[in-house]
Amino acid sequence: MKKIWAGIVATLCVGVVAGAMTTNAVTASAAPSLFYERVALDNPPACALTLEELKVKNMTYWEYCRVDDEYDAWYFMAEGGATERTNPEIRFVVDGVQTVTKPYDLPPMTVGAFSFDYCIVNDSPSGVADLADKPYIVQILGADGTYPIIEVDVEEDGDWHTVSVDSDTAFYGALGTPVRTYGEFNDQFCGFLFKMGCLDGEFMIKDIVLYDVDGNVIEPEVEVPDLDEDSADSDLSNDISDESEQDSEVVDSIQNDSVSSDSVSSDNASGDSVESDKASSTPIVFPVKKKGCGSFGVGAMTLGALAMAGVVLSVGKRKRK
């Protein structure tokens, strides 16, 4: 009996150990994830800068997305494995800039300051090739072809945080060299890069905002589709035609009402008798009042009243005879 119980206990212990090892293995292999609901979008978020898609480096997957049904963002995911020469990297550029094929096109714009929001989870951070002791850096893409480095302290807790660069933000420089600031370089701005030594997890960025030197937000340009000239001319012609037809209808109505009123006035002025029963059975129709023709409506009503007075006078004369 003791042997049987010993066997049962041993079996249970083996099961518990195996289960724990399996759980640990699953936990270790599971990549961290951002706890946000995402829906992929076809178009990027509204922004004064553009993600240079062909320069998205060493990402397993990326997309434009709607997050928690509240805001739009850029989403990136990588599974580690980066080396010094293959750091994950993204870059946002000014309109007209391209750094895919040489010679690069680097038209600058003056940007007094800029900021963006990010959230990240990363299971394997490591130093970037440009700055070995920093797992993340921001670089300015300069019109002169340089990439000044800005050191940033990135929090990897999966919450949203903000990176801000203004005129006093210092560039990284070798010891003993004069410190340069972004304010000395703001008229050379062609975009910025966000570089990671390694990404084994997920990363999102949103709300990229540019400011001019006076602190005003540089709004993204909204493209307005060009109207076809023939279509526009046709629409204008149709509008003019419709207005002409409406004007013609108004004129015709006025002329018809005027003729009817003149006829009534002429018959009464001739002194011809009108029988009372016939007068009472004939309805008096007033012209419809049209916009812009109020004085005519009053005139027609006056003529109708005069006609009625003529009828009454005629009937009175017959009775006196």
Beta strands, then each sheet from edge to edge (+ up, - down):
strand 1: 38-41
strand 2: 50-51
strand 3: 61-67
strand 4: 71-79
strand 5: 89-93
strand 6: 113-122
strand 7: 136-142
strand 8: 149-151
strand 9: 161-165
strand 10: 189-196
strand 11: 200-211
sheet 1: 1+ 3- 4+ 11- 6+ 9-
sheet 2: 2+ 5- 10+ 7- 8+
end
